[in-house]
Amino acid sequence: MATGNDRHSRHIIIIILGGSMTTTTARKPLRTAVTCLLAVGIAMSTMAAKQRPLEEICDWDAEAGQEFCFFDQQPLEDAPYQALPQLTGTQEVGSTLSAVLPESRVSFDVLTYQWLRNGSAIPGATSATFKLTDADIGKTMGLTVYGEAYPYEDAGDTFTAETPVKGHLLTAGTPVSTGTKRVGSVLTVNPGTWSQGTKISYRWLRNGVVIPGAATSSYKLTQADLAKRISIKVTGMKPLFTPVTRHIVGAAAVAPSGTSLANRTLPAITGTPTVGSALKATPGTWSQTGTTFKYQWLRHRAIPIQGATGSSYEVTAADIEHKNLSVKVYAAKPGWIGASAVSASTGRVVR
């Protein structure tokens, strides 16, 4: 008898001579060795795994003037991977995961299961269902399934959950933020009532971006926050529980502080008010350093001169008919309310 490793296995061949039947032997390629006792209709297989079907093949030998037949084994069909049970269920502690068979014409003779935690086999978890416990929190679950279904090749596959297992549900509070949204003011958040033993953390954000170092329940608004939206994220954490974050977004942007800039000495003009000459303006002194200035030149202290918005101005013939010239200075600083001041007037404009 030949083994399954022989590329040519010996077969019993039936030779038909008129009305009588004799037997002889021949060699023909086979995948697995089979010896058939055709005279008594008994077939024995040496396959260690599944019994593959036998097919009778006959042909006519013209030279010998006789027909000969032999039996050959047919290959199994491709493994039905699409028919294997799929992993289903909610990835939350206390829930039960299941291996559910999809709709298929394939009926498995044998199905075996092995549940996995972070890719490692869970001892004893070999049924079609698995209940998630505290040991699974934060872990990624998986399921290896092996199935046998004649006349298919054996099929096996591993399925992995898309998300880790969530912990117990945390009772989250409702945070409340208080304070005036002006530069220099302090905002404070009350986290509300959470599950006992919950650790609370805070993160203040400016236009959705975390503010470095702002990680307590209060925050003092600075000039960097002016015209920005300030929000706060309150996160609760507890062992074996899924963290919860509450986000409070401010409805309005941060306003300047309630203090206005104050002029200490008026702006001044240097130069002679004659046609073609240049006048020069200085902004005066103000209550805060770091103040920026804009200018507007005036006729009769009230009529803006179109386009004359720099710190210097060249007198034109159009100014002659007016009695005098002056300049208005606008002062600004982030976080402060802006102010303005008008210089003293020049003498009458002449040619």
C-alpha positions as CSV (number, residue, x, y, z in Angstrom):
1,M,0.0,0.0,0.0
2,A,1.4,3.5,-0.9
3,T,1.3,6.4,1.5
4,G,-0.2,9.9,1.0
5,N,3.3,11.2,0.2
6,D,3.6,8.9,-3.0
7,R,2.8,10.9,-6.1
8,H,1.8,7.7,-7.8
9,S,-0.5,5.3,-5.8
10,R,-1.4,1.9,-7.0
11,H,-5.1,1.2,-8.0
12,I,-7.1,-1.9,-8.7
13,I,-8.4,-1.8,-12.2
14,I,-11.3,-3.8,-13.6
15,I,-10.8,-5.2,-17.1
16,I,-13.9,-6.4,-19.0
17,L,-13.4,-9.2,-21.5
18,G,-16.6,-10.1,-23.1
19,G,-18.9,-11.5,-20.4
20,S,-16.1,-12.2,-17.8
21,M,-14.4,-9.9,-15.4
22,T,-10.7,-10.0,-14.4
23,T,-8.6,-7.6,-12.4
24,T,-5.1,-6.2,-12.8
25,T,-3.1,-3.4,-11.3
26,A,-1.8,-0.1,-12.8
27,R,-0.4,3.2,-11.5
28,K,-2.1,6.5,-11.9
29,P,-1.4,9.9,-10.0
30,L,-3.4,10.3,-6.8
31,R,-3.3,12.8,-3.8
32,T,-4.1,10.2,-1.2
33,A,-3.4,6.4,-1.2
34,V,-6.5,4.3,-1.6
35,T,-6.8,0.5,-2.1
36,C,-10.1,-0.8,-3.4
37,L,-11.2,-4.4,-3.3
38,L,-13.5,-4.1,-6.3
39,A,-14.5,-7.7,-6.6
40,V,-16.4,-7.7,-3.3
41,G,-17.3,-4.0,-3.4
42,I,-15.2,-3.0,-0.3
43,A,-13.2,0.2,-0.2
44,M,-10.8,1.2,2.5
45,S,-9.2,4.7,2.8
46,T,-5.9,5.6,4.5
47,M,-6.9,9.3,4.9
48,A,-6.2,10.5,8.4
49,A,-8.6,13.4,8.1
50,K,-11.9,13.4,6.1
51,Q,-13.1,10.7,3.7
52,R,-13.0,12.1,0.3
53,P,-15.6,10.8,-2.3
54,L,-14.5,8.2,-4.9
55,E,-15.3,8.5,-8.6
56,E,-15.3,5.6,-11.1
57,I,-13.4,6.5,-14.2
58,C,-13.5,4.1,-17.3
59,D,-11.7,4.1,-20.6
60,W,-11.4,1.8,-23.7
61,D,-8.0,0.4,-24.6
62,A,-8.3,0.0,-28.4
63,E,-4.9,-1.8,-28.7
64,A,-5.9,-4.4,-26.1
65,G,-9.5,-4.5,-27.2
66,Q,-10.8,-4.1,-23.7
67,E,-12.3,-1.5,-21.3
68,F,-10.6,-0.7,-18.0
69,C,-12.0,1.2,-15.0
70,F,-10.5,2.6,-11.8
71,F,-11.7,4.7,-8.8
72,D,-10.1,8.0,-8.0
73,Q,-10.6,10.4,-5.1
74,Q,-12.1,13.9,-5.7
75,P,-10.6,17.0,-4.1
76,L,-12.5,18.8,-1.4
77,E,-14.2,22.1,-2.2
78,D,-12.6,25.4,-1.0
79,A,-13.0,26.2,2.7
80,P,-16.3,28.1,3.4
81,Y,-14.7,31.0,5.3
82,Q,-17.7,33.3,4.6
83,A,-20.0,30.9,6.5
84,L,-18.0,31.0,9.7
85,P,-19.7,32.6,12.8
86,Q,-19.0,36.3,13.3
87,L,-18.2,38.2,16.5
88,T,-21.2,40.3,17.6
89,G,-22.2,42.2,20.8
90,T,-21.6,45.5,22.6
91,Q,-18.1,46.2,23.8
92,E,-19.1,47.1,27.4
93,V,-18.4,45.3,30.6
94,G,-21.3,43.1,31.6
95,S,-22.4,42.6,28.0
96,T,-22.3,39.2,26.3
97,L,-20.5,38.7,23.1
98,S,-21.7,36.0,20.7
99,A,-20.5,34.0,17.7
100,V,-23.4,34.3,15.2
101,L,-23.7,32.2,12.1
102,P,-24.4,34.3,9.0
103,E,-27.0,33.2,6.4
104,S,-25.4,30.4,4.4
105,R,-26.1,27.1,2.8
106,V,-23.1,25.6,4.5
107,S,-23.9,23.5,7.6
108,F,-20.9,22.8,9.8
109,D,-20.4,19.3,11.2
110,V,-18.0,20.6,13.9
111,L,-17.4,24.2,15.2
112,T,-14.8,25.1,17.9
113,Y,-14.4,28.5,19.5
114,Q,-11.6,30.3,21.4
115,W,-12.1,33.8,22.8
116,L,-9.1,36.2,22.9
117,R,-8.2,39.1,25.1
118,N,-5.6,41.4,23.5
119,G,-4.7,38.6,21.2
120,S,-4.2,36.0,23.9
121,A,-6.4,33.0,24.5
122,I,-8.7,33.2,27.6
123,P,-8.5,29.9,29.5
124,G,-11.8,28.1,29.4
125,A,-13.5,30.5,27.0
126,T,-14.4,28.0,24.3
127,S,-18.2,28.3,23.9
128,A,-20.2,30.3,21.4
129,T,-20.7,33.2,23.9
130,F,-18.6,35.1,26.3
131,K,-19.6,37.6,29.1
132,L,-17.3,40.6,29.5
133,T,-15.9,41.1,33.0
134,D,-13.8,43.7,34.8
135,A,-10.7,41.9,33.5
136,D,-11.7,42.9,29.9
137,I,-12.1,46.6,30.5
138,G,-9.8,48.6,28.1
139,K,-8.9,45.4,26.3
140,T,-9.6,44.4,22.7
141,M,-11.6,41.2,22.4
142,G,-11.2,38.6,19.6
143,L,-12.6,35.2,18.6
144,T,-11.0,32.4,16.7
145,V,-13.4,30.0,15.0
146,Y,-12.6,26.6,13.4
147,G,-15.2,24.7,11.4
148,E,-15.5,21.4,9.5
149,A,-18.2,20.9,6.9
150,Y,-18.1,18.0,4.4
151,P,-17.3,18.2,1.5
152,Y,-15.3,21.4,2.2
153,E,-11.8,22.0,3.3
154,D,-11.6,22.9,7.0
155,A,-12.0,26.6,7.7
156,G,-10.6,28.8,10.4
157,D,-10.4,32.5,11.1
158,T,-10.0,35.1,13.8
159,F,-12.2,38.1,14.3
160,T,-11.2,41.2,16.3
161,A,-13.5,43.8,17.8
162,E,-13.0,47.4,16.4
163,T,-12.9,49.1,19.9
164,P,-11.7,48.2,23.4
165,V,-14.2,47.1,26.1
166,K,-15.8,50.1,27.9
167,G,-15.9,50.1,31.7
168,H,-18.9,50.6,34.0
169,L,-21.0,53.7,33.4
170,L,-20.0,56.7,35.4
171,T,-22.6,59.1,36.8
172,A,-21.4,62.5,35.5
173,G,-22.2,65.9,37.0
174,T,-23.3,69.0,35.2
175,P,-20.5,71.6,35.4
176,V,-21.4,75.3,35.7
177,S,-19.0,78.2,34.8
178,T,-19.2,81.5,36.5
179,G,-17.4,84.9,36.1
180,T,-17.3,87.9,33.9
181,K,-15.7,87.4,30.5
182,R,-13.5,90.4,30.5
183,V,-9.7,90.7,30.5
184,G,-8.5,90.5,34.0
185,S,-11.5,88.7,35.4
186,V,-11.5,85.2,36.9
187,L,-13.6,82.4,35.6
188,T,-14.5,79.5,37.9
189,V,-16.2,76.1,37.2
190,N,-18.2,74.0,39.6
191,P,-18.0,70.3,38.4
192,G,-21.4,69.3,39.8
193,T,-22.1,65.9,41.5
194,W,-20.3,62.8,40.2
195,S,-20.1,59.1,41.3
196,Q,-18.4,58.7,44.6
197,G,-14.7,58.3,44.3
198,T,-14.5,60.1,40.9
199,K,-11.3,62.1,40.3
200,I,-12.0,65.4,38.5
201,S,-9.6,67.1,36.1
202,Y,-9.9,70.4,34.2
203,R,-8.7,71.8,30.9
204,W,-9.3,75.4,29.8
205,L,-9.3,76.1,26.1
206,R,-9.0,79.3,24.0
207,N,-10.9,79.0,20.6
208,G,-10.8,75.2,21.1
209,V,-7.0,75.0,21.8
210,V,-5.8,73.9,25.2
211,I,-4.2,76.8,27.2
212,P,-0.9,75.6,28.6
213,G,-0.9,75.4,32.4
214,A,-4.6,76.1,32.7
215,A,-5.6,72.9,34.5
216,T,-7.4,74.0,37.7
217,S,-11.1,74.9,38.5
218,S,-10.4,78.6,38.0
219,Y,-8.7,80.7,35.2
220,K,-7.8,84.4,35.0
221,L,-8.5,86.0,31.6
222,T,-5.5,87.7,30.0
223,Q,-5.0,90.0,27.0
224,A,-4.3,86.8,24.9
225,D,-8.0,85.9,25.5
226,L,-9.4,89.2,24.2
227,A,-12.0,88.5,21.5
228,K,-11.5,84.8,21.9
229,R,-14.0,82.1,23.1
230,I,-13.0,80.5,26.4
231,S,-14.3,77.0,27.2
232,I,-13.6,74.4,29.9
233,K,-13.5,70.6,29.7
234,V,-14.2,68.7,33.0
235,T,-13.3,65.0,33.0
236,G,-14.2,62.4,35.6
237,M,-12.2,59.2,36.0
238,K,-12.6,56.2,38.3
239,P,-11.0,52.7,38.2
240,L,-13.0,50.2,36.1
241,F,-15.3,53.0,34.9
242,T,-15.3,54.6,31.5
243,P,-14.1,58.2,31.7
244,V,-16.6,61.0,31.0
245,T,-15.9,64.5,29.7
246,R,-18.2,67.5,29.9
247,H,-17.5,70.5,27.7
248,I,-18.8,74.0,28.5
249,V,-18.4,76.4,25.6
250,G,-18.8,80.1,26.3
251,A,-21.5,81.9,24.4
252,A,-19.6,85.1,24.0
253,A,-16.1,86.2,23.3
254,V,-13.9,87.8,26.0
255,A,-14.4,91.6,26.1
256,P,-11.8,94.2,27.0
257,S,-11.3,95.1,30.7
258,G,-13.7,97.7,32.1
259,T,-10.8,100.3,32.3
260,S,-10.4,102.9,29.6
261,L,-7.1,104.4,28.4
262,A,-6.6,107.9,29.7
263,N,-4.8,110.8,28.0
264,R,-2.3,112.5,30.3
265,T,-1.0,115.3,27.9
266,L,-2.6,116.3,24.6
267,P,-1.2,115.5,21.2
268,A,1.0,118.3,19.8
269,I,1.7,119.7,16.3
270,T,5.1,121.1,15.2
271,G,5.7,123.0,12.0
272,T,4.5,126.2,10.2
273,P,0.9,126.1,8.7
274,T,1.9,127.4,5.3
275,V,1.1,125.8,1.9
276,G,3.6,123.2,1.0
277,S,5.1,122.9,4.5
278,A,4.9,119.7,6.6
279,L,3.3,119.4,10.0
280,K,4.3,116.7,12.4
281,A,2.1,115.3,15.2
282,T,3.1,113.6,18.4
283,P,0.5,111.5,20.3
284,G,1.0,113.0,23.8
285,T,1.2,110.8,26.8
286,W,-1.2,108.1,28.0
287,S,-2.0,106.0,31.1
288,Q,-0.7,102.7,29.7
289,T,2.6,101.7,28.1
290,G,2.4,99.6,25.0
291,T,-0.4,101.8,23.5
292,T,-0.7,102.1,19.7
293,F,-1.9,105.2,17.9
294,K,-3.8,106.3,14.8
295,Y,-4.2,109.8,13.4
296,Q,-6.8,111.9,11.7
297,W,-6.0,115.5,10.6
298,L,-8.8,118.0,10.9
299,R,-9.9,121.4,9.6
300,H,-11.8,123.7,12.0
301,R,-11.1,120.9,14.7
302,A,-14.1,119.0,13.3
303,I,-13.8,118.3,9.5
304,P,-11.7,115.2,8.7
305,I,-9.3,115.7,5.8
306,Q,-9.7,112.8,3.5
307,G,-6.6,110.6,3.3
308,A,-4.8,112.5,6.0
309,T,-4.3,109.6,8.5
310,G,-0.5,109.6,9.2
311,S,1.5,111.3,11.8
312,S,2.6,114.0,9.4
313,Y,0.6,116.2,7.0
314,E,1.6,118.5,4.1
315,V,-0.4,121.8,4.0
316,T,-2.3,122.4,0.8
317,A,-4.0,125.4,-0.8
318,A,-7.4,123.9,0.1
319,D,-6.5,124.6,3.7
320,I,-6.2,128.4,3.2
321,E,-10.0,129.0,3.4
322,H,-10.1,127.3,6.8
323,K,-9.1,129.0,10.0
324,N,-6.8,126.3,11.4
325,L,-5.6,122.7,11.4
326,S,-5.5,120.1,14.2
327,V,-5.0,116.4,14.7
328,K,-7.0,113.7,16.5
329,V,-5.1,110.8,18.0
330,Y,-6.8,107.4,18.7
331,A,-5.2,105.3,21.4
332,A,-5.6,101.5,21.6
333,K,-4.3,98.6,23.7
334,P,-5.5,94.9,23.8
335,G,-7.7,94.4,26.9
336,W,-8.4,98.1,27.4
337,I,-11.2,100.4,26.2
338,G,-9.7,102.8,23.5
339,A,-9.8,106.6,23.8
340,S,-9.0,109.7,21.7
341,A,-7.7,113.2,22.2
342,V,-7.4,116.3,19.9
343,S,-4.4,118.6,19.7
344,A,-4.5,122.3,20.0
345,S,-5.1,124.1,16.7
346,T,-2.4,125.7,14.5
347,G,-2.5,129.3,13.5
348,R,-4.3,130.4,10.3
349,V,-3.1,128.7,7.2
350,V,-1.2,131.1,4.8
351,R,0.6,130.9,1.5
